[in-house]
Amino acid sequence: MSKIIRQTVTFKASPHDVYEALMDSKKHAAFTGGKARISREVGGNIMAYDDYITGKNVELVPDKKIVQDWRAVDWPEGYFSRVTFNFTAIPEGTRLDFTHSDVPEGTEAEFTEGWIDNYWKPMKAFLEK
Protein backbone atom coordinates (compact mmCIF):
# COMPACT_ATOMS: atom_id res chain seq x y z
CA MET A 1 0.00 0.00 0.00
CA SER A 2 1.39 3.39 -0.96
CA LYS A 3 1.43 6.45 1.24
CA ILE A 4 -1.29 9.07 0.85
CA ILE A 5 -0.35 12.19 -1.08
CA ARG A 6 -1.65 15.29 0.72
CA GLN A 7 -1.44 18.77 -0.75
CA THR A 8 -2.99 22.14 0.09
CA VAL A 9 -3.21 24.87 -2.52
CA THR A 10 -4.78 28.33 -2.41
CA PHE A 11 -6.39 30.05 -5.38
CA LYS A 12 -7.44 33.67 -5.81
CA ALA A 13 -10.81 32.43 -7.05
CA SER A 14 -14.12 31.37 -5.53
CA PRO A 15 -14.79 27.75 -4.51
CA HIS A 16 -17.35 27.67 -7.35
CA ASP A 17 -14.73 28.68 -9.93
CA VAL A 18 -12.21 26.13 -8.62
CA TYR A 19 -14.86 23.37 -8.59
CA GLU A 20 -15.90 24.27 -12.14
CA ALA A 21 -12.28 24.22 -13.40
CA LEU A 22 -12.10 20.58 -12.32
CA MET A 23 -15.64 19.49 -13.28
CA ASP A 24 -16.37 21.39 -16.51
CA SER A 25 -14.87 19.45 -19.42
CA LYS A 26 -14.03 22.56 -21.48
CA LYS A 27 -12.46 24.44 -18.56
CA HIS A 28 -10.51 21.34 -17.49
CA ALA A 29 -9.18 20.96 -21.03
CA ALA A 30 -8.33 24.67 -21.18
CA PHE A 31 -6.01 24.60 -18.19
CA THR A 32 -4.50 21.12 -18.73
CA GLY A 33 -4.07 21.33 -22.49
CA GLY A 34 -5.55 17.85 -22.97
CA LYS A 35 -9.02 16.67 -23.96
CA ALA A 36 -11.39 15.99 -21.06
CA ARG A 37 -14.87 14.46 -20.69
CA ILE A 38 -16.12 14.78 -17.14
CA SER A 39 -19.57 13.64 -16.06
CA ARG A 40 -21.32 15.80 -13.52
CA GLU A 41 -23.16 12.80 -12.05
CA VAL A 42 -22.16 10.49 -9.19
CA GLY A 43 -21.16 7.21 -10.84
CA GLY A 44 -20.46 9.02 -14.11
CA ASN A 45 -17.24 8.51 -16.04
CA ILE A 46 -14.33 10.91 -16.23
CA MET A 47 -11.48 11.20 -18.73
CA ALA A 48 -8.67 13.74 -18.80
CA TYR A 49 -5.33 14.38 -20.47
CA ASP A 50 -6.32 12.79 -23.79
CA ASP A 51 -7.45 9.48 -22.18
CA TYR A 52 -4.35 9.16 -19.97
CA ILE A 53 -6.62 9.50 -16.90
CA THR A 54 -9.93 7.67 -16.58
CA GLY A 55 -12.25 6.93 -13.70
CA LYS A 56 -15.59 7.77 -12.16
CA ASN A 57 -17.19 10.21 -9.77
CA VAL A 58 -17.81 8.77 -6.29
CA GLU A 59 -19.09 11.86 -4.45
CA LEU A 60 -19.92 15.35 -5.70
CA VAL A 61 -20.90 18.26 -3.47
CA PRO A 62 -20.94 21.33 -5.72
CA ASP A 63 -18.39 23.98 -4.71
CA LYS A 64 -17.37 21.90 -1.65
CA LYS A 65 -16.08 18.41 -2.50
CA ILE A 66 -15.14 16.04 -5.34
CA VAL A 67 -14.23 12.37 -4.77
CA GLN A 68 -13.20 10.28 -7.77
CA ASP A 69 -11.83 6.82 -8.42
CA TRP A 70 -8.99 7.52 -10.78
CA ARG A 71 -6.43 5.61 -12.82
CA ALA A 72 -3.66 6.21 -15.32
CA VAL A 73 -3.63 4.27 -18.58
CA ASP A 74 -0.24 2.68 -17.81
CA TRP A 75 -1.33 1.24 -14.44
CA PRO A 76 -2.18 -2.45 -14.02
CA GLU A 77 -5.57 -3.39 -15.46
CA GLY A 78 -8.41 -2.64 -13.04
CA TYR A 79 -6.20 -0.72 -10.57
CA PHE A 80 -7.80 2.47 -9.24
CA SER A 81 -6.68 5.14 -6.80
CA ARG A 82 -8.86 7.71 -5.07
CA VAL A 83 -8.60 11.49 -5.31
CA THR A 84 -10.44 13.86 -2.98
CA PHE A 85 -10.70 17.61 -3.48
CA ASN A 86 -12.15 19.66 -0.57
CA PHE A 87 -12.85 23.37 -1.17
CA THR A 88 -12.97 25.97 1.62
CA ALA A 89 -13.72 29.66 1.12
CA ILE A 90 -11.00 31.84 2.66
CA PRO A 91 -10.54 35.64 2.52
CA GLU A 92 -7.99 35.24 -0.31
CA GLY A 93 -10.32 32.97 -2.35
CA THR A 94 -10.25 29.17 -1.95
CA ARG A 95 -8.16 26.68 -0.02
CA LEU A 96 -8.10 23.31 -1.78
CA ASP A 97 -7.19 20.37 0.45
CA PHE A 98 -6.30 17.42 -1.75
CA THR A 99 -5.55 13.75 -1.08
CA HIS A 100 -4.57 11.00 -3.50
CA SER A 101 -4.53 7.52 -2.01
CA ASP A 102 -3.63 4.09 -3.38
CA VAL A 103 -1.28 5.25 -6.13
CA PRO A 104 0.87 2.33 -7.25
CA GLU A 105 3.75 1.82 -4.84
CA GLY A 106 6.90 3.55 -6.02
CA THR A 107 5.05 6.25 -8.01
CA GLU A 108 4.30 8.56 -5.08
CA ALA A 109 7.07 11.07 -5.89
CA GLU A 110 6.06 11.18 -9.56
CA PHE A 111 2.42 11.89 -8.70
CA THR A 112 3.26 14.33 -5.89
CA GLU A 113 5.18 16.46 -8.39
CA GLY A 114 2.71 15.71 -11.19
CA TRP A 115 -0.21 17.30 -9.32
CA ILE A 116 1.81 20.45 -8.76
CA ASP A 117 3.13 20.73 -12.32
CA ASN A 118 0.09 19.45 -14.26
CA TYR A 119 -2.79 20.73 -12.11
CA TRP A 120 -2.07 23.36 -9.46
CA LYS A 121 0.32 25.61 -11.45
CA PRO A 122 -1.77 25.69 -14.66
CA MET A 123 -5.02 25.99 -12.65
CA LYS A 124 -3.64 29.04 -10.83
CA ALA A 125 -2.67 30.63 -14.15
CA PHE A 126 -6.12 29.81 -15.62
CA LEU A 127 -8.17 31.00 -12.62
CA GLU A 128 -6.10 34.03 -11.66
CA LYS A 129 -5.69 35.64 -15.08
N, C-alpha and C positions, 0 to 999 in steps of 0.2 A: 504494500500500500504506500502510495506516495504521500509526501507532506502536502498540506493545504497551502495554496498560494493566497495571501491576503494583501490587498492593496487599497489605499485610500487616495482619492483624487478629488480636487476641487475644481469646479468650473464656474466661470462668470456667466452663468445662464440659469434659467429656472429649472426646477426638477422636471417640469413638463417638457421643456426643450431637450434636456438630456435623455429622458425616457424616449422621446420621439426619434432622436438621433439613432438610438439602438433598435427601435421597433419599426420605424418606417423604412421600407425597402429602398426607396429612392434616396433618402437622407443617409442611410447606412452606406449605400454604394458611393454616395458623394464624398464621404469622409474617408472611406477605406480604399477607394479606387478599384474595387472589385464588385462584380454583380452580386446582388443579394435578393432573396425572396424570403420574407419573414411574415409568417402568419401572425395575426393579432388574436388568435384563439388559443386557450389552454388545450394542449394536445395537438396543436397545429405544428406543421413542419417549419424548420428554418434552414436557410442556406446562405452562406456568406463567402466572400473571397473566391468567387468563381468556382463554387462547389468544393473548395478545400475544406470548409466547415459545414457540417450538417448536424441536424438534431431536431429537438422538439421543445415546445414551451410546456413547462410543468406548472408554473404559477405566474400569474400576471396581475399586478395591482397597479393600475395606471398612475404614473408619476411618483410611485413609491417603491415598487419592487418588481424584478424580473428574475425568474428561476428557469433555467434551461438545461436539458440534457444535451450534451455537446460532444462532437467528435471530429477529429481531423481525418482526412481521407487516407493518410498513410499509417493510421493506427490499426491494430489487429481487428479483424472483422467482428462486429457486434460490441466493441469496447466503447463505452461512453463515460464521460466525466460530467461533472455538474458545475455550472457557473451561476452565481447569485449576485445580482446588482441591487443594492439598497440605496435609495435616494433620500437625502435629508436637506430641506431648505435651510440655508444659513445666510447671514447678512450679505456675504460676498456672492451668493448664488446657490450652488448645490454642492454638497459633499456626497460623493459616491463611495460607498464601502463595498468592496468587491471580494468575492472568494471564488476560487477555482479548485475543486477537489477531485481526486481520483485521476489526475493526469498520469499517463504511463510513467512508471518509475524510471528515473534517469533523465526525464525531459523537463523537470521542474525549472531549472535555470533558463532553458530555452523559452518556456512559456511565461515565466516571470518577466523576462525582458521583452518578449513578444507582445504582451498586453500593453506595455509602456510604449513601445515603438509603433505598433500597428493599430492601437486603439486610442490610448489616452492622449498622446501628442497630436495625432491628426484630428481627434474629436475637439480638443481645445482650440486648434486653429479654425475648425469649421464653426464651432459654436460662438467663439469670441471675436469673430471678424466684424 
